């Protein structure tokens, strides 16, 4: 069969490639590319105007100087476009290949004089918005394809530090209930990086998740979740789609303020402008402000969908402002929503600038994007992609170092065994005499560990265990770990054998005692009226352990482990600690068995012992 196929292919391969070429040529010739500029009656450019191919949910928006570029794979060389913007009359135009100037006329509504009573009309409109959500937005899951751009510049410097552009696929859940997040896949990516990037540590996280992060209706954000927590005021009435649109100002004094635009006929949100004032959202490395806007577009099925968004923030660095701006637009909507494989997901905390993908110039020439300005496009054209293809952008040294760090924190449980003993301690201030029988207690603690990845999946680190009460374990260990991925084709599940070598102290509290007078021991003067006594066994140990880690995201994993302790050498004694005064200033001293009239006898090799330790917690990649 294989021989027959090879003979057939050799005979007809010329025809085969000819057909392939003709099909590709047909696809290219079938494309219609319409570009242009949208202006008002005075010739001023109109930014973020919706441009949609009639009878579809495909389109784009004009950029900040009114330019747009629209690609269609239709055989029809004349495209019927719907142009719409708040405050202007919607316009249907039929355009062919080429560049066109499109003028929109203002749509001014004159309202009759209305006498307002004490009713809160703004709040009433918002309540109608909430009630109308089930009727105004999709009730089925969809897949959205969109374009995203992020740019960073210094204040008063037009030259970008970097530009990242991406085409994404997003799984968009139905609006039937609040949805705070969703899956995103990176389809294509291109980047411009200036020399200034090497000295810049600030990056935009979650940029590619605009479609989920800023969808106010899907998330039920702000007043859509708590209508009574905001003040409202109708500040204007505008026009779009030949209908009235209410501009309602909303404010929560310590959280957020802005404007929401609501269409009169269906009470759907058309647009929103948000200024974040929350201390927690503005906290960070000298963040100066955080503003964003979003818009929805009505499709042929009369349902409103998230269309575009713009995010702006700035940080004070080196005495000047570092501006970060990102824009998103949905260019296609599909009714089917296939699951995005875990390994292909672009996660919320991922930094787009750190992603790598083979550059395909033909793709960008044939895809709907937000038109770049002349400077940005010239910068992209200046890049020699033959040198950058299949190569990863090397981050600055600090970021590269931090990316290799992993921090783990967990709670641990261990059974602590106390062997039978006789203890006697005689001091001029107080005395202790106690006989103990063999027993076991449950000890709980908190473990924190910091690891550095020497090689992929091979780590070295430091681990500290602290007891949560007076009885338990304190330890300091050097740890070597090796990760093995049990599920390389899906969500990673790691099994991690580890070996720990370090210092461990076992502690068992035997009581509190009243002191007759001040005393001095181990060069420390005790002047408290009460002291606690804790039996202590300390020394070196080796602990092999096995960890199971389930990845929640690329930054967060859940972990479960079990370890077994082997003591190498031990020193036994008691710890005396003052109980009065501020806890940071309470004196503490360790008395070794046989010193200062301390005698501890036991019929076992070890006074205290523990073998198994079980941990459960989380792991964070920095």
C-alpha positions in Angstrom: 0.0 0.0 0.0 2.8 2.4 1.0 4.7 1.6 -2.3 1.6 2.3 -4.3 1.1 5.6 -2.5 4.7 6.7 -3.2 4.4 5.8 -6.9 1.1 7.7 -7.1 2.5 10.8 -5.3 5.6 10.8 -7.6 3.5 10.7 -10.7 1.0 13.4 -9.6 3.0 15.6 -7.2 3.3 18.4 -9.7 -0.5 18.5 -10.0 -0.8 18.2 -6.2 1.3 21.3 -5.5 -0.4 23.2 -8.3 -3.8 22.6 -6.8 -2.5 23.5 -3.3 -1.1 26.8 -4.7 -4.4 27.6 -6.5 -6.4 26.9 -3.4 -4.1 29.3 -1.4 -4.4 31.9 -4.1 -8.1 31.5 -4.2 -8.2 32.1 -0.4 -6.1 35.3 -0.7 -8.1 36.6 -3.6 -11.4 35.9 -1.7 -10.3 38.3 1.0 -11.8 41.8 1.1 -9.7 44.3 3.1 -11.4 47.6 3.9 -9.6 50.3 5.8 -10.3 53.9 6.5 -10.8 56.7 9.0 -14.0 57.6 10.9 -14.5 61.3 11.6 -17.2 63.7 12.8 -18.8 66.6 10.9 -15.8 68.8 11.8 -13.3 66.3 10.4 -12.1 65.3 13.9 -11.2 61.6 14.3 -13.6 59.4 16.4 -11.9 56.8 18.5 -13.2 53.3 19.5 -16.2 53.4 17.0 -17.7 50.0 16.4 -17.3 48.7 12.9 -19.2 45.4 12.2 -19.9 43.4 9.1 -23.7 43.4 8.7 -25.5 40.1 9.6 -22.5 38.8 11.5 -20.8 39.3 14.9 -17.5 40.0 13.2 -15.8 43.4 13.3 -13.4 45.7 15.0 -13.1 49.2 16.5 -11.3 52.3 15.3 -8.1 53.2 17.1 -7.5 56.4 19.1 -7.1 58.5 16.0 -10.1 57.0 14.2 -8.3 54.5 11.9 -9.7 51.0 11.3 -8.8 48.0 9.2 -11.3 45.2 8.5 -10.6 41.8 6.8 -13.3 39.6 5.4 -13.0 36.2 3.8 -16.2 36.7 1.9 -16.3 36.3 -1.9 -18.3 39.5 -2.1 -15.9 42.4 -2.7 -18.4 44.9 -1.4 -18.8 44.7 2.4 -21.9 46.0 4.1 -20.7 47.6 7.3 -22.6 48.9 10.4 -20.8 51.9 12.0 -22.0 53.0 15.5 -20.9 55.2 18.3 -22.6 56.8 21.3 -23.8 60.3 20.5 -23.8 59.7 16.7 -26.2 58.3 14.2 -25.5 54.7 13.3 -24.6 54.3 9.7 -24.7 51.5 7.2 -22.2 51.7 4.3 -21.3 49.4 1.4 -17.5 49.6 0.8 -15.1 47.7 -1.4 -11.3 47.1 -1.1 -9.4 50.3 -0.3 -9.2 53.2 2.0 -12.4 55.2 2.9 -13.3 58.3 4.9 -16.5 57.7 6.9 -18.3 60.7 8.5 -20.7 60.3 11.3 -23.3 62.9 12.2 -24.2 63.8 15.8 -27.4 62.4 17.0 -28.8 65.0 19.4 -31.9 64.4 21.5 -33.8 67.3 23.0 -35.7 66.3 26.1 -38.8 68.1 27.2 -38.6 69.8 30.6 -39.3 67.3 33.4 -40.1 68.1 37.0 -38.1 65.6 39.1 -39.6 64.6 42.5 -37.7 63.0 45.3 -37.4 59.7 43.5 -34.0 58.3 42.7 -34.3 57.9 38.9 -30.7 56.8 38.5 -31.1 54.0 40.9 -34.4 52.9 39.2 -32.6 52.7 35.9 -29.8 50.5 37.5 -32.5 48.2 39.0 -34.0 47.8 35.5 -30.6 47.0 34.2 -30.2 44.2 36.7 -33.7 42.8 36.0 -33.1 42.8 32.3 -29.8 40.9 32.3 -31.4 37.5 31.5 -33.0 39.0 28.4 -30.2 41.2 27.1 -27.1 38.9 27.1 -26.3 35.4 25.7 -27.7 32.4 27.6 -25.4 30.0 25.9 -21.6 29.5 26.1 -19.7 31.0 23.2 -16.1 31.2 21.9 -14.8 34.8 21.3 -11.8 35.6 19.2 -10.2 38.9 19.9 -7.2 41.2 19.5 -5.2 42.6 22.4 -2.4 45.2 22.6 -0.4 46.5 25.5 2.0 49.4 25.5 4.4 50.9 28.1 5.9 54.3 27.8 7.6 56.9 30.0 5.8 60.1 30.6 6.3 62.6 27.8 8.1 60.1 25.7 6.3 58.8 22.6 8.8 56.0 22.0 7.4 52.8 23.6 9.4 50.7 26.0 7.7 47.7 24.7 4.6 46.7 22.7 2.9 43.3 22.8 0.1 42.3 20.5 -1.9 39.1 20.6 -4.8 37.3 19.1 -6.6 35.2 21.7 -9.5 32.7 21.9 -11.7 33.0 25.0 -14.3 30.7 26.4 -17.2 33.0 27.3 -19.7 31.6 29.7 -23.4 32.4 29.5 -24.6 35.5 31.4 -27.2 33.5 33.4 -25.0 33.7 36.5 -22.1 35.7 37.7 -18.8 34.6 36.2 -15.6 36.2 37.4 -13.1 34.4 35.2 -12.7 32.2 32.2 -10.2 30.4 29.9 -8.0 32.1 27.4 -5.7 30.7 24.7 -2.9 32.5 22.9 -3.4 32.1 19.1 -0.7 34.5 17.8 1.8 37.0 19.3 4.2 39.7 18.2 6.4 41.9 20.4 8.5 45.0 20.1 11.1 45.4 22.8 13.3 48.5 23.2 16.7 48.6 24.9 15.0 50.4 27.9 13.2 47.1 28.7 16.3 45.7 30.3 16.1 48.1 33.2 12.4 47.9 33.7 10.9 45.4 36.2 7.2 46.4 35.8 5.0 44.1 33.7 1.3 43.9 33.0 -0.3 40.8 34.4 -3.7 39.4 33.2 -3.7 41.7 30.2 -4.9 38.9 27.9 -7.9 38.4 30.2 -9.6 41.7 29.4 -12.7 39.9 28.1 -13.2 38.3 31.6 -11.6 40.9 33.9 -13.5 43.9 32.7 -16.9 42.4 31.7 -18.9 44.2 34.3 -22.2 42.4 33.5 -20.8 38.9 33.4 -19.0 39.5 36.7 -21.9 41.4 38.3 -19.4 44.0 39.4 -20.0 47.0 41.6 -23.6 48.2 41.6 -24.8 45.1 39.7 -24.0 43.1 42.9 -24.8 45.8 45.5 -27.2 48.3 44.2 -27.8 50.0 47.6 -24.1 50.6 48.2 -23.8 53.3 45.5 -25.1 56.8 44.8 -26.5 57.6 41.3 -27.3 60.6 39.2 -28.5 60.9 35.6 -26.0 63.4 34.1 -26.9 63.2 30.3 -29.0 61.6 27.7 -27.3 60.6 24.4 -28.3 58.7 21.3 -27.1 55.5 19.6 -28.9 53.0 17.3 -31.6 55.7 16.9 -32.5 55.3 20.6 -32.0 57.3 23.8 -29.1 56.3 26.1 -29.0 57.4 29.7 -25.6 58.4 31.1 -25.7 57.5 34.8 -23.0 58.6 37.2 -22.3 56.1 40.0 -20.1 56.3 43.1 -19.0 54.4 46.1 -17.1 56.9 48.1 -14.1 54.7 49.0 -14.1 52.2 46.2 -15.0 53.3 42.7 -16.8 55.9 40.6 -17.7 56.3 36.9 -20.4 56.5 34.3 -22.6 53.7 32.9 -24.5 54.2 29.6 -27.9 52.4 29.5 -30.0 52.1 26.4 -33.6 53.2 26.9 -35.5 50.4 25.0 -34.0 47.3 26.7 -32.0 48.7 29.6 -28.8 47.0 28.4 -25.5 48.5 29.4 -23.8 49.9 26.2 -20.7 51.3 27.8 -19.1 52.0 31.2 -16.2 54.2 32.4 -14.7 53.2 35.7 -12.2 55.0 38.0 -10.9 52.8 40.8 -10.4 54.5 44.1 -10.0 51.5 46.4 -6.8 51.5 48.5 -6.3 47.8 48.0 -6.6 48.0 44.2 -4.3 51.1 44.0 -1.7 49.6 46.4 1.5 48.6 44.9 4.8 50.2 43.7 3.6 53.8 43.8 0.6 53.3 41.6 -0.9 56.7 40.7 -4.2 55.8 39.1 -6.2 52.9 37.6 -9.0 53.6 35.1 -10.7 51.5 32.5 -13.6 51.6 30.1 -15.6 48.9 28.4 -18.3 48.6 25.7 -20.9 46.1 24.5 -22.3 45.6 21.0 -25.7 44.3 20.0 -25.6 41.3 17.6 -27.9 40.2 14.9 -29.8 38.1 17.6 -30.4 41.3 19.6 -28.1 40.0 22.4 -25.4 42.3 23.8 -21.8 41.0 23.9 -18.6 42.3 25.4 -16.9 44.2 22.5 -13.9 46.2 23.6 -12.1 47.6 26.6 -9.2 50.0 27.5 -7.2 49.9 30.6 -4.9 52.6 31.8 -2.6 52.8 34.9 0.6 54.5 35.9 3.4 54.1 38.4 5.8 56.6 39.9 9.3 55.4 39.1 12.6 57.3 39.0 10.8 60.5 39.7 8.6 60.2 36.6 5.4 58.4 35.4 5.5 55.0 33.8 2.3 54.6 31.8 0.8 51.2 30.9 -2.1 51.1 28.5 -3.9 48.0 27.1 -6.7 47.6 24.6 -8.9 44.7 23.6 -11.6 44.1 20.9 -13.7 41.0 20.1 -13.4 40.4 16.4 -15.3 37.1 16.0 -18.0 35.3 17.9 -18.7 31.5 17.5 -21.6 29.6 19.0 -19.6 26.5 19.8 -17.2 26.6 22.7 -14.6 23.8 22.7 -12.6 23.3 25.9 -9.1 24.8 25.9 -6.5 22.1 27.0 -4.9 23.0 30.3 -1.4 23.3 28.8 -2.6 25.8 26.1 -4.4 28.1 28.6 -3.0 31.6 29.1 -3.4 32.0 32.8 -4.5 35.1 34.6 -1.1 35.7 36.2 0.9 35.1 33.0 2.8 38.0 31.6 2.2 38.3 27.9 5.7 39.8 27.3 7.3 36.6 28.6 5.4 34.3 26.2 7.0 33.0 23.1 5.5 32.1 19.8 6.8 31.8 16.2 6.2 35.0 14.3 4.0 34.7 11.3 3.8 38.0 9.3 1.2 36.7 6.9 -1.2 36.1 9.8 -1.0 39.7 10.9 -1.7 41.0 7.4 -4.9 39.0 7.2 -6.4 39.5 10.7 -8.7 42.0 12.2 -6.8 44.1 14.7 -7.0 47.6 16.3 -5.0 49.6 13.7 -1.6 50.6 15.1 -0.3 54.1 14.9 2.4 55.0 12.4 5.2 54.9 15.0 4.2 51.4 16.4 3.9 49.9 12.9 7.4 51.3 11.9 8.9 49.8 15.1 7.5 46.4 14.2 8.8 46.7 10.7 12.2 47.5 12.0 12.5 44.1 13.8 14.6 41.4 12.1 12.4 38.4 12.9 14.8 36.0 11.2 17.0 36.5 14.3 14.2 36.4 16.8 12.2 33.4 15.4 11.9 30.6 17.8 13.9 32.5 20.4 12.8 33.5 23.8 13.1 37.1 25.0 15.7 37.1 27.8 14.3 38.8 30.8 16.3 41.1 33.0 18.5 39.3 35.6 16.2 40.0 38.6 13.1 38.7 36.9 15.1 35.6 35.6 16.2 34.9 39.2 12.8 35.4 40.8 11.2 33.1 38.2 13.3 30.2 39.6 12.1 30.7 43.2 9.3 28.6 44.7 7.8 29.3 48.2 5.9 26.6 50.1 3.9 27.0 53.3 2.0 24.2 55.1 0.6 23.0 58.4 2.1 19.8 59.8 1.1 17.1 62.2 3.3 14.7 64.0 2.8 12.3 66.9 5.3 13.2 69.7 6.3 10.3 72.0 7.5 10.9 75.6 9.3 8.1 77.2 9.2 7.4 81.0 11.5 9.7 82.9 12.5 11.1 86.3 13.4 14.8 86.4 14.9 16.7 89.2 16.1 20.4 89.2 17.1 22.2 92.3 17.7 25.9 92.3 17.8 28.6 95.1 14.7 30.2 93.5 12.5 27.1 92.9 12.7 23.4 92.3 11.2 20.8 90.0 10.7 17.1 90.7 8.6 15.1 88.3 8.2 11.5 87.3 6.7 10.9 83.8 5.2 7.8 82.2 5.4 6.8 78.6 2.8 8.8 76.6 2.1 10.3 73.2 0.7 13.7 72.2 -0.3 15.3 68.9 1.9 18.2 67.9 1.0 20.7 65.2 3.3 23.2 63.5 3.8 25.5 60.5 6.4 24.9 57.8 7.7 27.4 55.4 10.3 26.6 52.6 12.0 28.5 49.9 13.5 26.7 46.9 15.7 27.7 44.0 15.5 25.7 40.7 19.1 24.8 39.8 17.9 22.8 36.8 14.3 22.1 35.5 12.6 20.1 38.2 15.7 19.9 40.4 15.6 22.2 43.4 17.6 23.2 46.5 16.2 25.1 49.4 15.8 26.0 53.0 12.9 24.8 55.2 11.8 26.0 58.6 9.4 24.3 60.9 7.9 26.1 63.9 5.7 24.6 66.6 2.3 26.3 67.2 2.3 25.7 70.9 4.7 25.0 73.7 4.9 21.4 72.7 6.1 20.5 69.2 9.0 20.7 66.8 11.3 23.5 65.7 13.7 22.7 62.8 16.0 24.3 60.2 16.9 22.1 57.2 18.8 22.2 53.9 16.6 20.4 51.3 17.2 18.8 48.0 14.1 18.0 45.8 13.4 16.4 42.4 10.0 16.8 40.7 8.5 14.2 38.4 5.4 15.1 36.4 2.9 12.3 36.4 0.6 14.0 33.9 2.8 15.7 31.2 -0.1 16.1 28.7 -2.5 17.8 31.1 -2.8 19.6 34.4 0.6 18.7 36.1 0.6 16.4 39.0 4.1 16.2 40.5 5.6 13.6 42.8 8.6 15.0 44.6 11.1 12.9 46.6 13.1 15.0 49.0 15.9 14.7 51.5 16.3 17.1 54.4 19.4 17.5 56.5 19.4 19.9 59.5 18.9 20.8 63.1 15.7 19.8 65.0 14.4 20.5 68.5 11.7 18.5 70.2 9.9 20.3 73.0 7.4 19.0 75.7 6.1 21.5 78.3 6.1 20.1 81.8 4.7 23.1 83.7 4.7 26.6 85.0 6.4 27.5 88.3 6.4 30.3 90.8 9.8 31.8 91.6 10.7 32.9 95.1 13.5 35.3 94.1 15.5 36.5 91.1 18.1 34.1 89.9 20.9 33.8 87.3 21.5 30.9 85.1 23.5 30.4 81.9 24.6 34.1 82.2 21.0 35.3 82.1 19.3 37.1 85.0 15.7 36.0 85.5 13.5 38.5 87.4 10.0 37.2 86.5 7.7 35.8 89.2 6.7 32.9 87.0 8.7 30.7 84.7 7.8 27.8 82.4 9.8 24.6 82.1 9.9 22.6 78.9 11.8 19.4 78.3 14.0 19.8 75.2 15.8 17.3 73.0 17.9 18.8 70.2 20.3 17.6 67.5 20.9 16.9 63.9 18.5 14.8 61.8 17.9 13.4 58.3 14.4 13.3 56.9 13.5 11.7 53.6 10.0 12.6 52.4 7.7 12.3 49.5 5.5 15.2 48.3 2.5 15.1 46.0 1.7 18.5 44.3 -1.4 19.2 42.2 -1.1 22.4 40.1 -4.0 24.8 40.4 -2.4 27.4 38.1 1.2 28.0 37.0 1.7 30.1 40.1 -0.2 28.0 42.7 -0.2 24.3 43.6 -1.6 22.3 46.5 0.7 19.9 48.3 0.5 16.9 50.6 3.6 15.1 52.0 4.8 12.5 54.4 8.2 12.3 55.9 10.2 10.1 58.3 12.8 11.4 60.8 16.1 9.8 61.6 18.0 11.3 64.6 21.8 11.6 64.3 22.7 12.8 67.7 20.8 14.4 70.6 21.3 16.6 73.6 18.7 16.6 76.4 17.8 19.3 78.8 15.1 21.8 79.8 14.2 25.3 78.7 13.3 27.9 81.3 11.4 31.0 80.1 10.0 34.0 81.9 6.2 34.3 81.7 5.8 37.9 82.7 6.3 41.1 80.7 6.2 41.7 76.9 6.8 38.4 75.1 9.6 39.7 72.9 11.7 40.6 76.0 11.1 37.4 78.1 14.4 35.7 78.9 15.0 32.1 78.0 17.8 29.7 78.8 18.6 26.1 77.9 20.0 23.9 80.7 21.8 20.8 79.5 21.2 17.5 81.4 23.8 17.2 84.1 24.4 21.0 84.5 23.1 23.3 87.2 21.7 20.4 89.3 19.5 19.1 86.5 19.1 15.4 86.4 16.9 13.6 83.8 16.9 9.8 83.8 15.1 7.7 81.2 15.3 4.0 80.4 15.3 4.7 76.6 17.9 6.0 74.2 15.8 9.1 73.6 13.7 11.1 76.0 11.5 12.5 73.2 10.9 11.1 69.8 8.9 11.5 66.6 9.0 9.6 63.4 6.3 10.5 60.9 5.4 14.0 59.9 2.5 14.9 57.6 2.2 18.3 55.8 -0.6 19.9 53.8 -0.4 23.3 52.2 0.3 25.3 49.1 3.2 26.1 46.8 3.7 29.5 45.1 6.0 30.2 42.2 7.3 33.7 42.4 
